[in-house]
Amino acid sequence: MEQSCEEMYANIIVDISHEKLDKTFQYHVPDTLCGKIHAGTAVEIPFGRGNRRVSGYVLELTKQPEYPVDRIKDICGVCEKQTDVEGRLIALAAWMREYYGSTMIQALKAVLPVKKKTKEKQKEQVRLLLSLEEGEERLAFFEKKHQKARARLLSSLLDRQRLQNDRQAVLPVGFVTGELGIPKTVIRALEEQKIVCLESSRIYRDPTEWVQEGSAFAKNFEKNGEAIVLNEEQQKIVDAISERWEESGGETFLIHGVTGSGKTEVYMELIACALERGEQAIVLIPEIALTYQTVMRFCRRFGERVSILHSRLSAGERYDQYEKAKNGLIDIMIGPRSALFTPFSNLGIIIMDEEHEESYKSESAPRYHAREAAIRRASMEGARVVLGSATPSVESYYRARVGEYTLFELKNRVNRRELPKVSVEDMRLELKEGNRGILSGRLMEWMQECLDGNQQVMLFLNRRGYAGFVACRSCGYVAGCPHCNVSLALHGKGTQAERLVCHYCGYTAPNPSVCPQCGSPFIGSFQVGTQQVSEQVQRIFPKARILRMDMDTTREKDGHVKILTAFANQEADILVGTQMIVKGHDFPNVTLVGVLAADLSLHMNDYTAAERTFQLLAQAAGRAGRGEQEGRVVIQTYEPDNYSIQAAAKQDYRAFYSQEILYRKLMGYPPVQGLFTIHGIGEDEAYLQMAMEYLKKYLDRLTANGAVKVVGPADETVSKVNDLYRKVIYVRHENDRILLRIKQKVEEYIEINKGFDKITIQYDRT
């Protein structure tokens, strides 16, 4: 609803490139701008002593002046070049700043990441302005005068014109100066004689050029524009969402589909619905490694109207993709978290594939979650959000169960293919039988069968939680916190000061030299990486062709696509990797997946450890048997009876959820209760500890009369990074609004206490 401009004031933030200007300045809205200014509008304002004009963004309109009225200056005007979509994105940034806690500049930089304009890429060409008859006359003149360079250029243009049936011929400047060896001075001379003209046009950098018919990675995918035939389950979901399209602006749908059930095909049909209505679509994926297969499928279906955004693109490529989106040259943007802020003017649908992935959570301020930001953007723009996963986050499934989201299910694989056969191998028994290697007897046996049958194997090393906990290989005992029901983390590794620490409450205990439960000396932290696994597997299977995929082997720009292309083309028999190999990939010839150290993630010092473990194992199992042949999976663990491992082996999400939500209710963890986290970062550990303790005392006073639980301060999971110490305080309550008010009070407290100037405070919401 528009407000009257009578005595209206605008709170404006100035120039987001300067951190020191991260505060609002108030200006008066003149009558001439009545109705033209709203939250998100870019405006010109007089600033500083010299009243120089600078640009700023309106955050809010108010009737309350913050200063004497005679000191408040007028807004000069509206920045005409700004688009409406930029205004909406700025309003989204304001929400992120308020909800998650950060500076406004930090929020704006997250939402508008391409502020510095990079150099546009230009295509230059020489165009012939003469007819064939006129051109041949001039060519004869140049040859008579022995003007060889001019004759060579004109002759080439005339040859091209003859091939084009007398249409005006053009040649790229690069070809003229390179292949023909003609300097630009000759081109300019002919331009002065009105024989040719030089033309320059902008071309956009295209990060999807590798999607070519016949390219190495393109085979086995549907051809461009080819229609997809949905099965009954898939079609019901598409029909249900399509029928509610008019009324579902801002609505959120959750598709829970088993691995291989065809969620991507459902996404593409929903996007086709949006495109038919003249709307655009954003497709979020959790990892760069997933970009390549996803983009291949979407480009084959929707052609050149698809683009991608991710961190491996150059600054020029990123800038061009934003410009193409803003100028209406593309309709679909695919990419990780930052693609959410693509400046589409008529956004119709946001799809978030593998919505459970924690990479959707930003680790820098503002610590937003892409799911919440997507839902907020959709509600602002009348779009709809579709979340999809074979292993939905507990948070999303809980919301679906209480009616906040609409739940759909795909219970069967495409073409009714069977889920893989899963064997859970107890590595304690392997140890007792004398097998101290990394592969169980069954896994080695099945690997040999696959290699003999020219089938492929994926070995997933679960390194999440690597070296973060202490466990016994003989009985499976894990050192845990008696107060928080999470594992203790090993600190001071390799020193005399080794200790076990809880990162939730600060509880400490000595690092045991023998297992306190069974007395075995085989107790310690896991110390195997993908390179060691590859080397050991090569010794066991010397003729096998092995690829390794982890952070080290994918550092270069095209590292992911090179490895995945080679494996897709069956240039390797075994792919060894970390969690990036088990997320969404589809290799029809993979019939066996081996999960090594399945329980590493089970003992992260985090309340979500069981959820992460179930998701990783179920996703890993889903990579096997996606083609015509039966799939098999081996899960190696020291805790075969754990409910998350048992549920993952059966691909039974509901069984896992029913157990996990009981645990969350008992402990008061999200999504049953909200969690507000305060992160402190500083160079001086003692000073940081003191500051966080003062903050804890303030929180205790602030929450003394309510059912709010404050825990900490304690060390972060990684307590020191780049010589900066990190500590954390947790605040829990079932009412999200109360947590928001507490955050606002904490921000005010820190603002007026200068002692906090020496440390960095960041906030997080769960």
C-alpha positions in Angstrom: 0.0 0.0 0.0 1.5 3.3 -1.0 1.8 6.0 1.7 1.1 9.7 1.3 4.3 11.7 0.7 3.1 14.3 3.2 6.1 14.6 5.6 7.5 11.2 4.5 11.1 10.3 5.1 13.2 7.6 3.7 16.0 5.7 5.5 18.7 5.1 2.9 21.9 3.2 2.8 24.7 4.7 0.8 27.2 3.0 -1.6 27.5 -0.7 -0.6 31.2 -0.8 -1.6 32.2 1.0 1.6 31.9 -0.9 4.8 32.3 2.3 6.9 29.0 3.6 5.5 27.0 0.7 6.8 24.3 2.8 8.5 21.2 4.5 7.2 20.9 8.2 6.5 17.5 9.8 6.6 16.2 12.1 3.7 12.9 13.8 3.0 10.7 12.6 0.2 9.7 15.6 -1.9 6.2 15.9 -3.3 7.6 15.4 -6.9 8.7 11.9 -6.0 5.4 10.9 -4.4 4.5 7.3 -5.4 7.9 6.7 -7.1 9.8 5.6 -4.0 9.5 2.4 -2.1 11.7 0.0 -0.2 14.4 -1.1 -2.6 14.3 2.0 -4.9 17.8 3.3 -6.0 17.9 7.1 -5.5 20.3 10.0 -5.9 21.0 12.0 -2.8 23.2 15.0 -1.7 25.9 13.6 0.6 28.7 15.1 2.6 29.7 18.6 3.2 30.0 19.4 -0.5 26.5 18.0 -1.2 28.0 15.8 -3.9 25.4 13.5 -5.5 25.8 9.8 -4.7 23.5 6.8 -5.2 21.8 4.9 -2.3 19.1 2.4 -1.7 15.8 3.0 0.2 15.4 0.5 3.0 12.1 1.9 4.4 9.7 4.8 4.5 8.6 6.4 7.7 6.7 9.3 9.0 9.0 9.8 12.0 12.0 12.1 11.5 15.1 11.1 13.4 16.7 14.6 13.3 15.4 18.1 13.4 13.3 18.6 10.2 15.3 21.6 9.0 18.5 19.5 8.9 17.0 16.7 6.8 17.9 17.1 3.0 15.6 16.2 0.1 16.1 13.2 -2.2 17.3 14.5 -5.6 15.7 11.8 -7.8 15.3 8.2 -8.7 18.0 6.3 -10.5 16.3 5.5 -13.8 18.7 2.7 -14.8 17.7 0.5 -11.8 15.2 -2.2 -12.6 12.3 -3.3 -10.4 13.9 -6.7 -9.9 17.0 -5.0 -8.3 14.6 -3.2 -5.9 13.0 -6.5 -4.9 16.4 -8.1 -4.3 17.4 -5.2 -2.1 14.3 -5.7 -0.1 15.2 -9.4 0.2 18.7 -8.3 1.5 17.0 -6.1 4.1 15.0 -9.1 5.3 18.2 -11.3 5.4 19.9 -8.6 7.5 17.0 -8.5 9.9 16.4 -12.2 10.2 19.9 -13.6 10.2 21.8 -10.7 11.6 24.6 -8.9 9.7 25.4 -5.5 8.4 23.3 -4.3 5.5 26.3 -4.0 3.3 27.1 -7.7 3.9 23.5 -8.6 3.0 23.6 -6.5 -0.1 26.9 -8.0 -1.3 25.4 -11.5 -0.9 22.3 -10.5 -3.0 24.0 -8.2 -5.5 27.4 -10.0 -5.9 28.2 -8.4 -9.3 28.5 -4.7 -8.6 31.8 -4.0 -10.3 31.3 -4.0 -14.0 33.8 -6.1 -15.9 34.9 -5.4 -19.4 32.3 -6.3 -22.0 33.4 -8.8 -24.6 33.1 -7.5 -28.1 32.9 -9.1 -31.6 34.4 -7.0 -34.4 33.8 -7.7 -38.0 34.4 -6.1 -41.4 31.3 -5.6 -43.6 31.5 -5.0 -47.4 29.4 -2.0 -48.5 29.6 -2.5 -52.3 27.7 -4.7 -54.7 29.5 -7.5 -56.6 29.8 -5.3 -59.7 31.2 -2.3 -57.8 33.5 -4.5 -55.8 35.0 -6.1 -58.8 35.7 -2.7 -60.3 37.5 -1.5 -57.2 39.4 -4.8 -57.0 40.7 -4.3 -60.5 41.9 -0.8 -59.6 43.8 -2.1 -56.5 45.5 -4.8 -58.5 46.5 -2.4 -61.2 48.0 -0.1 -58.6 49.7 -3.1 -56.9 47.9 -2.4 -53.6 48.2 -6.0 -52.6 46.8 -5.8 -49.0 43.7 -3.9 -50.1 43.2 -6.3 -53.0 43.5 -9.3 -50.8 40.9 -8.1 -48.3 38.5 -7.0 -51.0 38.9 -10.3 -52.9 38.1 -12.3 -49.8 35.0 -10.3 -49.1 33.8 -10.7 -52.7 34.4 -14.4 -52.5 32.2 -14.5 -49.4 29.6 -12.3 -51.0 29.3 -14.7 -54.1 28.7 -17.6 -51.7 26.0 -15.7 -50.0 24.1 -14.8 -53.2 25.1 -11.2 -53.3 24.1 -10.5 -49.6 26.5 -8.2 -47.8 29.6 -10.2 -46.8 31.3 -9.9 -43.4 34.6 -11.3 -42.1 35.8 -11.4 -38.4 38.5 -8.8 -37.7 40.6 -11.5 -36.1 40.5 -13.6 -39.3 41.4 -10.5 -41.4 44.4 -9.5 -39.3 45.5 -13.0 -38.5 44.8 -15.4 -41.4 44.9 -12.7 -44.2 47.8 -10.8 -42.5 46.1 -7.4 -43.2 46.8 -4.6 -40.7 44.0 -2.5 -39.3 45.4 0.6 -41.1 44.3 -1.0 -44.3 40.8 -1.7 -43.0 40.5 1.9 -41.8 41.7 3.2 -45.2 38.9 1.2 -47.0 36.5 2.4 -44.4 37.3 6.0 -45.3 36.7 5.2 -48.9 33.2 3.8 -48.0 34.2 0.3 -49.3 33.8 -1.4 -45.9 32.7 -0.6 -42.5 33.9 -1.8 -39.1 31.2 -3.2 -36.9 31.3 -4.0 -33.2 28.7 -5.9 -31.2 28.6 -7.3 -27.7 28.9 -11.0 -27.2 28.2 -12.8 -23.9 30.6 -15.2 -22.4 29.0 -18.6 -22.4 29.9 -21.0 -19.6 27.8 -23.8 -21.2 29.8 -24.0 -24.4 30.9 -27.5 -23.4 27.3 -28.7 -23.9 27.7 -29.7 -27.5 26.1 -32.4 -29.6 28.7 -35.2 -29.8 30.8 -33.9 -26.9 32.4 -36.5 -24.6 30.0 -35.7 -21.8 26.9 -35.3 -23.9 26.2 -38.9 -24.9 23.4 -40.8 -23.2 21.3 -37.7 -22.7 18.0 -36.8 -24.5 18.3 -34.6 -27.6 17.5 -30.9 -27.6 13.7 -30.3 -27.3 12.9 -34.0 -27.0 9.7 -34.5 -24.9 9.8 -36.5 -21.7 7.2 -39.2 -21.0 6.3 -39.1 -17.3 5.1 -42.2 -15.4 1.9 -42.1 -13.4 3.5 -41.0 -10.1 5.4 -38.2 -11.8 2.4 -36.9 -13.8 0.2 -36.7 -10.7 2.7 -34.3 -9.1 3.0 -32.1 -12.2 -0.8 -32.0 -12.6 -1.4 -31.2 -8.9 1.1 -28.3 -8.9 0.0 -27.0 -12.3 -3.6 -26.9 -11.3 -2.7 -24.7 -8.3 -0.4 -22.5 -10.3 -2.7 -19.5 -10.2 -3.3 -19.7 -6.4 0.1 -21.0 -5.3 2.2 -17.9 -5.4 4.5 -18.1 -2.5 3.5 -21.7 -1.8 6.2 -24.4 -1.0 6.1 -28.0 -2.2 8.3 -30.8 -1.0 8.9 -33.8 -3.3 10.2 -36.8 -1.4 11.3 -39.3 -4.0 13.5 -42.4 -3.6 16.8 -42.3 -5.5 16.3 -42.8 -9.2 12.6 -41.9 -9.0 12.8 -39.2 -11.7 12.6 -36.0 -9.7 14.6 -34.1 -12.4 12.0 -35.0 -15.0 9.3 -33.6 -12.8 11.3 -30.4 -12.3 11.7 -30.0 -16.1 8.0 -30.4 -16.7 7.2 -27.8 -14.1 9.7 -25.4 -15.6 8.1 -26.0 -19.0 4.8 -24.9 -17.4 6.5 -21.7 -16.2 8.0 -20.9 -19.6 4.7 -21.3 -21.3 3.4 -18.6 -19.0 6.3 -16.3 -19.9 7.9 -16.9 -16.5 11.5 -17.7 -15.5 13.0 -20.5 -13.4 15.9 -20.9 -10.9 17.3 -24.4 -10.3 19.4 -24.6 -7.2 21.9 -27.5 -6.8 24.2 -28.0 -3.8 27.6 -28.7 -5.5 29.5 -27.5 -8.6 30.1 -31.2 -9.3 26.4 -31.7 -9.9 26.3 -28.8 -12.4 27.5 -30.7 -15.4 24.9 -33.5 -15.6 22.1 -31.2 -14.6 23.0 -28.5 -17.2 23.4 -31.2 -19.8 19.8 -32.4 -19.2 18.3 -29.0 -19.1 20.2 -27.7 -22.2 19.1 -30.8 -24.1 15.5 -30.0 -23.2 15.4 -26.2 -23.3 18.3 -25.2 -25.6 20.2 -21.9 -25.3 17.8 -20.3 -22.8 19.7 -22.0 -20.0 22.8 -20.7 -18.2 24.8 -21.5 -15.0 26.3 -19.6 -12.1 28.9 -20.9 -9.7 32.2 -19.9 -8.0 34.5 -21.4 -10.6 33.3 -19.0 -13.3 35.5 -16.0 -14.1 34.4 -12.5 -13.1 33.5 -11.8 -16.7 31.5 -15.0 -17.1 29.5 -14.3 -13.9 28.9 -10.7 -14.9 27.6 -11.7 -18.3 25.2 -14.3 -16.9 23.6 -11.6 -14.6 23.4 -9.3 -17.6 21.8 -11.9 -19.8 19.2 -12.7 -17.0 18.5 -9.0 -16.5 18.1 -8.4 -20.2 15.7 -11.3 -20.8 18.2 -13.4 -22.8 17.8 -16.5 -20.7 14.9 -18.1 -18.8 16.6 -20.8 -16.6 19.5 -20.3 -14.3 21.2 -23.3 -12.7 23.7 -23.2 -9.9 24.5 -23.4 -6.2 23.4 -21.1 -3.5 24.2 -17.7 -5.1 22.1 -18.5 -8.2 19.1 -17.8 -6.0 19.7 -14.1 -6.6 19.5 -14.1 -10.4 17.8 -10.9 -11.4 14.8 -12.4 -13.3 12.0 -9.9 -13.7 9.2 -12.4 -13.9 10.3 -15.3 -11.7 7.8 -18.2 -11.7 9.4 -21.1 -9.9 12.4 -21.8 -7.7 13.5 -25.5 -7.6 15.9 -26.6 -4.9 17.3 -30.1 -5.7 18.9 -32.2 -2.9 17.3 -29.7 -0.5 18.8 -31.4 2.5 22.4 -30.5 1.6 24.2 -28.3 4.2 26.1 -26.5 1.5 22.9 -24.4 1.0 23.8 -22.8 4.3 26.1 -19.7 4.0 29.2 -19.9 6.3 29.8 -16.1 6.2 27.6 -13.2 7.3 24.7 -13.1 6.7 24.5 -16.9 7.5 21.4 -17.4 5.5 19.9 -20.7 4.4 19.0 -20.8 0.7 15.8 -22.6 1.5 14.5 -19.8 3.7 15.7 -17.1 1.4 14.1 -18.8 -1.6 10.8 -19.1 0.2 11.0 -15.4 1.2 11.8 -14.3 -2.4 9.0 -16.5 -3.8 6.5 -14.9 -1.4 7.7 -11.4 -2.4 7.4 -12.2 -6.2 4.4 -14.5 -6.3 6.5 -17.5 -7.4 6.4 -21.0 -6.0 9.2 -23.1 -4.4 9.7 -26.8 -5.1 12.0 -28.7 -2.8 13.2 -32.2 -3.7 15.2 -34.9 -2.1 15.4 -38.7 -1.5 16.4 -37.8 2.0 14.6 -34.6 3.0 16.0 -32.5 5.8 14.3 -33.2 9.1 13.4 -29.5 9.2 11.5 -29.6 5.8 9.8 -32.9 6.4 8.6 -31.7 9.8 7.2 -28.6 8.2 5.4 -30.8 5.6 4.0 -32.9 8.4 2.5 -29.9 10.2 1.1 -28.4 7.0 3.5 -25.6 6.2 4.6 -27.3 3.0 2.6 -29.5 0.6 4.1 -33.0 0.5 4.3 -35.2 -2.6 6.0 -38.6 -2.8 7.7 -40.7 -5.5 7.8 -44.2 -4.0 9.3 -46.1 -7.0 12.3 -45.9 -9.3 11.7 -45.0 -12.9 10.6 -48.1 -14.9 10.0 -49.9 -11.6 13.7 -50.7 -11.3 14.5 -52.3 -7.9 16.4 -50.5 -5.2 19.9 -51.9 -4.7 20.6 -54.8 -2.4 22.4 -53.5 0.7 24.8 -55.5 2.9 25.9 -53.9 6.3 29.4 -55.2 7.2 30.4 -55.1 10.9 34.1 -54.1 10.8 34.5 -55.2 14.4 34.1 -58.8 13.2 36.5 -58.2 10.3 39.1 -57.1 12.9 38.6 -60.1 15.0 39.0 -62.3 11.9 42.4 -60.7 11.2 41.3 -58.3 8.5 42.9 -54.9 9.3 42.5 -53.5 5.8 40.1 -50.9 4.6 38.0 -53.3 2.5 35.7 -56.0 4.0 35.8 -59.5 2.6 32.4 -59.1 1.0 33.2 -55.8 -0.6 36.4 -57.2 -2.2 34.5 -60.3 -3.4 31.7 -58.1 -5.1 34.3 -55.7 -6.5 36.0 -58.6 -8.3 32.7 -59.8 -9.7 32.1 -56.3 -11.1 35.5 -56.0 -12.6 35.1 -59.4 -14.2 31.8 -58.3 -15.7 33.0 -55.0 -17.1 30.9 -53.1 -14.6 31.9 -50.0 -12.6 32.4 -49.5 -8.9 32.1 -46.3 -6.7 33.9 -46.3 -3.4 32.7 -43.5 -1.1 35.0 -42.5 1.8 32.8 -40.8 4.4 35.2 -38.2 5.8 32.6 -36.0 7.3 33.7 -35.8 11.0 37.3 -36.8 10.0 39.5 -37.1 13.0 36.9 -35.3 15.0 36.1 -38.1 17.5 37.7 -41.0 19.3 36.3 -44.5 18.7 37.3 -48.1 19.5 37.7 -50.5 16.5 37.1 -53.5 18.7 33.8 -52.8 20.3 32.6 -49.6 18.6 32.6 -47.4 21.8 32.7 -43.6 21.0 33.6 -41.0 23.6 30.6 -38.8 24.1 29.4 -35.8 26.2 27.3 -36.9 29.2 25.3 -33.6 29.0 24.6 -33.0 25.3 24.3 -36.4 23.6 27.0 -35.6 21.0 30.5 -37.0 20.6 33.5 -35.3 22.1 36.1 -33.8 19.7 39.8 -34.5 20.0 41.9 -31.3 20.6 45.6 -30.9 20.8 46.2 -33.9 18.6 49.8 -35.1 18.7 50.7 -33.1 21.8 50.9 -33.8 25.5 47.8 -31.6 26.0 45.4 -33.9 24.1 41.9 -33.6 25.5 38.3 -34.4 24.4 35.9 -31.4 24.3 32.2 -30.9 23.8 31.5 -28.0 21.5 28.0 -27.4 22.9 28.7 -27.0 26.6 32.5 -27.0 27.0 32.7 -30.3 29.0 36.2 -31.8 28.8 37.8 -35.3 29.5 41.2 -36.8 29.0 42.0 -38.7 25.8 42.0 -42.4 26.7 44.9 -44.7 25.7 42.7 -47.8 26.0 39.0 -48.3 25.5 37.2 -47.6 28.8 34.5 -50.1 27.7 36.4 -53.2 26.6 40.1 -52.3 27.4 41.2 -52.6 23.7 44.2 -50.6 22.6 42.6 -50.1 19.2 41.1 -46.7 20.1 41.8 -43.5 18.3 40.7 -41.2 15.4 40.2 -42.2 11.8 43.3 -41.3 9.6 42.6 -42.5 6.1 42.2 -40.3 3.0 41.1 -40.9 -0.6 44.7 -41.2 -1.8 45.5 -44.0 0.7 42.3 -45.8 -0.3 43.2 -45.5 -4.0 46.7 -46.9 -3.4 45.4 -49.8 -1.3 42.7 -50.6 -3.8 45.3 -50.5 -6.6 47.4 -53.1 -4.8 44.4 -55.4 -4.3 43.2 -55.0 -7.9 46.4 -54.1 -9.9 44.7 -54.2 -13.3 41.8 -51.9 -12.3 41.7 -48.4 -13.7 41.1 -46.0 -10.8 40.0 -42.4 -10.7 40.0 -40.2 -7.5 37.7 -37.3 -7.0 38.1 -35.0 -4.0 39.1 -31.4 -3.3 42.7 -32.0 -4.4 41.8 -33.5 -7.8 39.1 -30.9 -8.7 40.9 -27.7 -7.9 41.3 -26.6 -11.5 38.3 -24.9 -13.2 37.2 -28.0 -15.2 38.4 -30.6 -12.7 34.9 -32.0 -12.0 33.8 -32.3 -15.6 37.0 -34.0 -16.7 36.8 -36.7 -14.0 33.1 -37.3 -14.5 33.4 -37.4 -18.2 36.1 -40.0 -18.0 34.0 -42.1 -15.7 30.8 -41.7 -17.7 32.7 -42.8 -20.8 33.9 -45.9 -18.9 37.6 -44.9 -19.1 37.9 -46.1 -15.4 36.6 -49.1 -13.5 36.6 -47.6 -10.0 35.9 -44.1 -8.8 37.1 -43.3 -5.3 35.9 -40.1 -3.7 34.4 -38.1 -0.9 30.8 -37.0 -0.5 30.9 -35.1 -3.9 30.6 -38.4 -5.8 27.4 -39.6 -4.1 25.2 -36.6 -4.8 22.8 -36.8 -7.7 25.1 -38.5 -10.2 23.7 -41.0 -12.7 26.0 -43.6 -14.1 24.1 -46.5 -15.6 27.1 -48.9 -15.6 27.7 -48.5 -11.8 26.4 -51.7 -10.2 28.3 -51.6 -6.9 28.9 -48.8 -4.3 31.1 -49.4 -1.3 30.8 -47.1 1.7 34.0 -46.9 3.8 33.8 -45.7 7.4 30.1 -45.2 7.3 30.0 -44.1 11.0 32.5 -41.3 10.8 29.7 -38.7 10.2 27.6 -40.5 12.9 29.9 -39.0 15.6 30.3 -35.4 14.5 29.9 -33.2 17.5 26.7 -31.9 16.2 23.0 -32.8 17.0 22.4 -33.4 13.2 25.0 -36.2 13.1 22.5 -39.0 12.7 20.6 -37.1 10.0 23.8 -36.4 8.0 24.8 -40.0 8.3 21.4 -41.3 7.0 21.4 -38.9 4.2 25.0 -39.7 3.0 24.5 -43.4 3.2 21.1 -43.4 1.5 22.4 -41.1 -1.2 25.4 -43.3 -1.7 23.3 -46.4 -2.0 21.2 -44.6 -4.6 24.1 -44.4 -7.1 24.0 -48.2 -7.7 21.8 -50.0 -10.1 20.4 -47.0 -12.0 20.8 -48.8 -15.3 19.5 -52.2 -16.5 21.6 -54.3 -14.1 20.9 -54.9 -10.5 22.7 -52.7 -8.0 24.5 -53.7 -4.8 25.8 -51.7 -1.9 28.2 -52.5 1.0 28.1 -50.3 4.1 31.1 -50.8 6.3 30.6 -49.7 9.9 31.6 -50.3 13.5 28.0 -49.6 14.7 25.7 -51.8 12.5 22.8 -51.5 14.9 22.5 -47.7 14.8 19.1 -46.6 13.7 20.4 -44.2 11.0 22.5 -47.0 9.4 19.8 -49.5 9.6 17.2 -47.1 8.0 19.7 -46.1 5.3 20.4 -49.8 4.4 16.6 -50.3 4.0 16.2 -46.9 2.2 13.4 -46.3 4.8 13.2 -42.5 5.4 10.1 -42.7 7.5 11.6 -45.2 9.9 14.6 -42.8 10.3 12.5 -39.7 10.7 10.3 -41.3 13.4 13.3 -42.1 15.5 15.1 -38.8 14.9 12.2 -36.5 15.7 11.8 -38.2 19.0 15.4 -37.5 19.8 15.0 -33.8 18.8 11.9 -33.5 21.0 13.7 -35.0 23.9 16.7 -32.8 23.6 14.9 -29.6 22.5 16.7 -29.3 19.2 15.4 -27.9 15.9 13.0 -28.1 14.3 11.0 -28.7 17.5 12.7 -25.7 19.0 14.4 -22.8 17.3 18.1 -22.3 17.7 19.9 -18.9 17.7 23.7 -19.0 17.6 26.1 -16.3 18.4 29.6 -16.7 16.9 32.5 -14.8 18.4 35.8 -14.4 16.4 39.0 -12.7 17.7 42.8 -12.7 17.7 43.2 -12.9 21.5 41.7 -16.1 22.9 41.5 -14.8 26.5 39.9 -11.5 25.5 37.4 -13.4 23.3 36.5 -15.7 26.1 35.9 -12.8 28.5 33.7 -11.0 25.9 31.6 -14.1 25.3 31.2 -14.6 29.0 29.9 -11.0 29.4 27.5 -11.7 26.6 26.4 -15.0 28.3 25.7 -13.0 31.5 23.6 -10.5 29.6 21.6 -13.3 28.0 21.0 -14.9 31.3 19.6 -11.6 32.7 17.6 -11.1 29.5 16.0 -14.5 29.6 15.7 -15.0 33.3 11.9 -15.0 33.3 11.3 -17.2 30.2 11.8 -20.8 29.0 14.9 -19.9 27.1 18.0 -22.1 27.3 21.4 -20.5 26.9 24.4 -22.8 26.5 28.1 -21.8 26.3 30.3 -20.1 25.6 32.3 -23.1 24.1 34.9 -23.6 21.4 33.6 -23.8 17.8 34.0 -27.2 16.1 37.1 -25.7 14.4 38.3 -23.5 17.2 41.0 -21.6 15.4 41.2 -20.6 11.7 43.9 -18.3 10.2 45.1 -17.3 13.7 41.6 -16.3 14.7 40.0 -18.0 17.7 36.3 -18.9 17.4 33.7 -19.4 20.2 30.0 -19.9 20.2 26.9 -19.4 22.4 23.6 -21.3 21.8 20.1 -19.9 22.6 17.1 -22.2 22.3 13.4 -21.5 22.5 10.3 -22.9 20.8 9.0 -19.5 19.7 10.9 -18.1 16.7 9.7 -14.5 17.4 11.2 -14.6 20.9 14.6 -15.6 19.4 14.3 -12.8 16.9 13.7 -10.3 19.7 16.7 -11.7 21.7 18.9 -11.3 18.6 17.8 -7.6 18.3 18.5 -7.0 22.0 22.0 -8.6 21.6 22.7 -6.4 18.6 21.8 -3.3 20.7 23.9 -4.5 23.6 27.0 -5.0 21.4 26.4 -1.7 19.7 26.6 0.3 22.9 29.5 -1.7 24.5 32.8 -0.7 22.8 34.6 -3.6 24.3 33.1 -5.7 21.5 34.9 -3.6 18.9 38.0 -5.8 19.2 36.1 -9.0 18.1 33.7 -10.0 15.3 30.2 -11.1 16.2 28.1 -13.1 13.7 24.7 -14.6 14.1 23.0 -17.7 12.9 19.4 -19.1 12.8 18.3 -22.7 12.6 
